């Protein structure tokens, strides 16, 4: 502890260091939730803690601001827990080992959790610092944002009186996010019976793709390994009779998969090698700029168990070839903004058939529903079933936003230039809060954080200081 004690603003970095000492990965938030409750109890503040471990802390206005409209400061308490190769830390029970290097803070061997520990630290520091002039502050700190916004789905916002919400969950200073996409998780299950098939068992691997976030990087033109596997399997069927034994690729529906694997039993072994070599050459030509590391390899497999039958193999290949994927529409209102997309992020198989899991996103609710309907129509025609989960609304751009205009004014005075006002093709909790309280006026900000969700994550100190100054001055002017 005390690694950050000499950094300004001391309150922000003191609370951030205390938070980092508490394990708080997604799904492991009881301890940090209780820490927040104790913070409120020690100061005699009104608070709410629900069964999910969400916490709301309410601090009364400072003198002179009793008649001012309340303000909501919002972030999430959970973090993504990733470790460097060889790191022995058990992040479920051990705190982080903080270090300072130049202008950055990082955790030795692990993610830092600046996303979104810095929001929690700033909310606590605003409440704790008696020198800050401000309206009533309603700090809303949710759980499990990183695994589907579970806390925002379940939280009861009825204790809130505020209509202005400052979300501190952005990772690039100087960008005010004012709109985001809604989304849903769509799981398509395609049945397949099993049977014996005479042939050679072979493993096919499509690997070496760059991948990325299926919202923020869906516009980069990067290949989806599962979709490439679908093309390959269809091409294979044009050259030889074969049966699919298993297929799998991707780990998260909101990440573009970097690899996909299939085991087949083929009547003509040589044809498999020839098709894979040909498709690898095609992929290299198509993705020479975005995914130049693509490889397609074939290797001998152990004697396979029963394969999928012919009809099941054909249904599996059909969904991989025909399901929509990637960008479906660009915004006509905001130049360069992806409006609607989907990503086949997870592909698995078992004795019953295959399961393809998609992340569907759109800033237009009807288009999100249209993509869900397309997936349902295709899946049901193939004799399968669809399950929808994690359906959350988008955050539409608000033309009349007093909060945005105030924050632009403050930012311009402090920085000497206007901020970038942007929309993102990814989800933020603001969309869910607007679904519960449509009158909310929201802006999302944050300091510079490099390489979030990796063990190389770094929080910039000077950027944090400037973001803090922006927040404090905005609150001061909300009288």
N, C-alpha and C positions, 0 to 999 in steps of 0.2 A: 504494500500500500504506500501511499504518499509519493508515487511516481509522478503524479501530475500536480502536486501541491503548489508549485511555483508558477503554474500557468494561469493566465487571465482569460476570461473571467473566472475567478476562483470558485464561485458557487457552481457554475456549469461543470467544470472539470472535477470538482470534488464529488458531485453526485454521479458523474459518469464513472469515476473510478470505483465508487461504492457499488454501482450497478454491475460493473465488470467483475467484481469479486463474487457475485452470486450466479451460479449456473442458471441459464435462462434460454435454453434452446426451445424451439417450438415443441409443445407438448410437455414441457417441463417448467411450468411457469408459477407453480404455487408459492415457491420461496420468494420470488421477486414480487409477486402480487402482494404477499404478506408484508414485504418490506415497504411497499407503497402505502398500505393501510397503516402501518406503524408510523410512517412519516406524517400522515394526516392526524392520527391519534395524538402524537406528541405535540402537535400544534393546535389541537382543539378544533380541527376543521371538519366540516361535513364531508362524508365519504360514502361510497357504495361499492361493495364487492359482490359479484354474482358467482353462481356455481361454476362458471367457465373460468373464473379468475380475472375477468375484466375489472378494472377499477376506475371509478370516477371520483375526483377530489375537487371540492368546491371551496374557493377562497373568496371571502367578501371583498368588495371594492375598497381601495385605499381612500383616505379622506379627500373629499372634493370630487370623487368619481361615483358617489352613491347613485346618481341619477343616470349614469352612462349605461348604454346597452352592454350586457355581459358579452364576453368573448370566450370561445372554446379553443383550447390548444390541444391538438390531438397527435398521437403517435402510437406505436405498438411496442410491447415489452419483450416480445420473443425475438430471437436471432437465429440465423442459419449457422449450424455448427459444422465446420469443415476444418480438416487438419492437414498439415503438410505431411508428405511421406515420412514415416519414421517417428512422427510425434506421438509420444506415449500418453499425453494428457487425456484423462477421462472427463470430457466436457459435460457429462451428466451430473458430476458431483464436484468438479474442481472449477474454481474461478480462473480468469484469464491472467496471463503474465504480460502486463503492459510494458511498453518501452516507448521512448521518444527518440526520434532521429530527425534532426533538422526541424522542419516545419510540420512533421507528421507524427501521429500516434499510431502504433500498431500493437498487435498481440503476438507474442513469440510462438510461432508454429501453428497458429489457429486463426480463424476469423476473429475480427474485432467486435462485431456487433454494433458498429456505428449506425448501421441500419438495423434497429432504429433507436438504439440507446441514447443517441444524442438528443432525440426529441423528448424522451422521458427526462433526461437531465435538464434540458432547458425549461420544461414545464415546472419541474420541482424548484429550479433556481428562481424562476419568475415569482412563484408563490412565496418562497422563503426570504427573498431579498426585500426588506422593508423600505429600501430607498427607491424602489421602482414605483412610479405613479401609474395606476392602471385601473380599469374597471374590474368588476367581479370576474374571476377567472374560473372556468370549468375545464379541468384537465381530464381528458378522456384517453385512457391508456388500455388498449385492447390486447388480446392474446392471439397467438397462432395466425398472424397475418401471413406469414411466410408459407403456410401450408394450406391456404384456401380462404383466408379472411374469416376464420371460424368465429373469432371474437366479435367482429363487426356484425356478422350475421345475427348473433345471439344477444347482443347487448340491448338493454332497455335504456332508451335515451330520454325517458319522461322526466328525470330530474333536471334536465337542461333547460335553461331559459334563453341562452344565447342563440343568435342567428348568424353571427360571423364566426367562421371556423378557419383557424390557421393550422393546416396539416404540415408537420415537419418530417416528411418522409421522402423528400427528393434528395438527390445525391449530386446536384450540380448547381453551384452558386450562380446567382444571377438569372436563373430561369424560374419564372413563376408558372407552375402548371395549373391550368384552369379548366381542364376537361380530360376525361379518360374514357377508355372503352369499357363496356360491360362484357361479361363473359359467362361461359358455362363449360362444365366438363361433360363430355358425351362419350359413353362407353358402348361400343357396338360389338355384340357377340354373334359370331357366325358358326353354326353347327357343322360338325363333320363326323361321320362314322369312321370306324377303323377296319382295316382288312390287311391280309397278306399281299405282298407284291414282290415279285422276283426282279432283282436288279442289284445295282451297286449302291451302297450307302455312301453319301458324300456330304461334307459340310461346306457351305458357301458363306463367305464373310464379305460384307461391304463395310469398309472401315476408313478411318483417316479424314472424316469430314470435320469442318470447323464448328458446326452447330451454333448455339447461341440462344438468347432469350426469344421465345416465340412471339412476344409482343414487341419489345424494343428493337429486335433485329430481324423481324420477319421480312423487312424491306431490303435486306442486304443481298438478296439473290442466292443465298446459300442453299445447298441441296439438303433434302430430307432423306436420311439413310433408309427409312422404312419404305418410302415411295420408290426409291431406286431399286430396292429389293423386289417390289411388285413388278416393275418393268422387267427386271432380270428373269423372274419366274415366268412371266408371260412369254418372254422371248424363248425361254427354255422349252416351253410347251409346244412351240412351233417346230422344234427340231427333234424332239424325242418324247416318248411316253415316260412319264415319271409321276411319283406321288410325293406329296409333302408330308414330312414326319413332324417337324416342329419349326417354329419361327419365333424370333424375339428380337426386339430392338428398342432402345430408348429407356430412360429411367423416370422421366417426369413429363407430364403432358404439356407443361409450359416451357419445355426446352426442346429445341430442334435436335433430333437424335443424330449422334455422330457415328453410330454403327448399327448394323442390323445383321442378323444371322439366321440361316435356314439350314435344316437337314433334309435331304431328299433321298429317295431311292429311284435311280434312273435306269432305264433299259439300255441306254447308250452312254457309257461313261465318257467317251471321247467328246460327245456332243456337249456335255456339261462344261468341260474345259474350254471348248471352242467358243461357246456362247458367252461364258464369263470373260474370256479374253477380249471378245468383240465388244461387249458392254463396257468393260473397263476403258477401252479406247474411246468409246462414245462419251462416257462420263468425263474423261479427261478433256475432251474437246469442248464439251458444253460448259464445264465448270473450271476452266483453266485459270480464271481470275479469282473466283470466290472459294473454290475448294480444290486447289491443285494437289492436295495430298490424298485424294480418293484412291483406294485400292480395292480390287475384287480378287479374292483368292478362293481356291478350291483345295480341299484336303480329304483324305480318306477318313471315313467315320467308322466307329465301332458298329458291329452288326446291329441294325436298327430293330426296334420293336415294331409293332404293327403301324403301318402308315395310314394317313387319311385316305379314304376312298376317293375314287375319281371325281365324284360330284363334290365332295368336301374340299378337295384340292382346288377344283375350278372355282368354287365359291370364295375361298380364301384369296385366290389370285385376283378374282374379279373385284373384291372390295379394295385391295391394294392398288389396283390399276384405275378404278373408276371413282373412288371417293375423292371429293374436292380437297385441295390442300394448298396452303399458301395464301397470298393476297387475292381477295375476291373483288374488292372495290376500294378506290381511293376517294378521299373527301373532296367534294366540290366546293366546300367553304374554306378549308384551310389547306393551302398549298403544301404538298409533300406529305400530308398525314394519311396514313393507312386508315381506312374507315372500317373495313371488314376483312377478317382473315380466319383461318383455322390451321391447326398443326396436329398431324398424327404423331403424337409424342411417345406413346407406349404401345408396343405390339407384343403380345404374348400368345402362347398356345398351351393347351392341355388335352386330356383325353376327349373332351367334349367338342373341341374346335379351336377357333382363334378369337382373340379379343383385341380390338383396335380402339385406343383411347385418344380422343381429340380434345384440344383446347380451342374453343370457339370464342372469337372476340368481335365486337362491333360497337361503335359509338352510336349506331342506329339500332334500336331495339328490334324493329321489324326484320332487319337483315340478319341479326343474330338468330332470330326465330326461323328465318328462311333456311339458314344453313343447318340448323338442327333438324328441320323437316326434310331436307335433302338427304341427310345421313340416315334418318329414320326410314325414308322411302326406299333407299338403296338396301339397307339392312333387312327390312321386312320382305322385300322382293327375293332376297337370298335365304329366306327362312329363319332369319335371326331376330334378335331383340335389342332394344336400346334402353339404356338407363341414363338419366340426366341428373347431375348433382352440381352443387356449388354455383348455381345460377345467380349471378349478381348483376345489378343494373349499371349502366354507364353513367357518367357524369357529363351532362350536356353543358356546352359553353353558355355562360350567362352574359348577355349583352349589357345588362344593367347590374354592375357589381361595385357598390361603394367600397367594399373591402379591397378589391383589386386596385381601384383608383387611388385609394389612400396609400397602399403599399408601393405602388408605382411612384407616387409623389415622394415618399420617404426614401426609397431606393435611389431615385434620381438625384436627390439632394446629397445623399451620402456618397454615392459612387461617381457622380459627375456624368452619368449617362443613364438612359432608360434600361430597364431589365428586358429580357426576352420573355414574351408571354406566349406560352406554348400549350399544345394538347399532346397527349401521349397515347400510343396504341398499346396500353397495358392497364392493369387494374390498380386503382387506389381505393382505400376505404371510404373516401369521400362519396363515391357512388352509392355505397350501401347506406351511408348516413342520410344522403339526400332522399333515398327511398323511404326512410323512416320520418324524416323532417324536410319536406320539399322546400321549405322557406329558407334553408341554409344558404349562405353566401360563402363560398369556400375558395381558398388559395393554398397551394402546396409549395413549400420552399424547403431549402436545406443547404448545408455547407457541402463543399467538395469532399467526396469520399471515393477513393480509387478502388477498383476491383472488388466491389462488394461480393459477398457470398464465396470468397476464396480466402485461403490463408495468407494471401498477399494484400489483404484489405488495409487501407491506410486512411485515417481521418486527418484533414488538413487543419492545423491550429489557427492560422491567420484567417482562413475562410470561416471557421467556426466563430471567431471573434466578430467578424463583420456581420455574419448572419444573426448573431446575438444582438448586436447593436441595432440592426434592422427591426428585429422583433420588439425590443424594448421601446424604441422610438415610436413604432406603430401603436403599441399599447398606450403610450403616453398621449398620443393624439386622438385616442378614441373616447374623448370626453364629451 
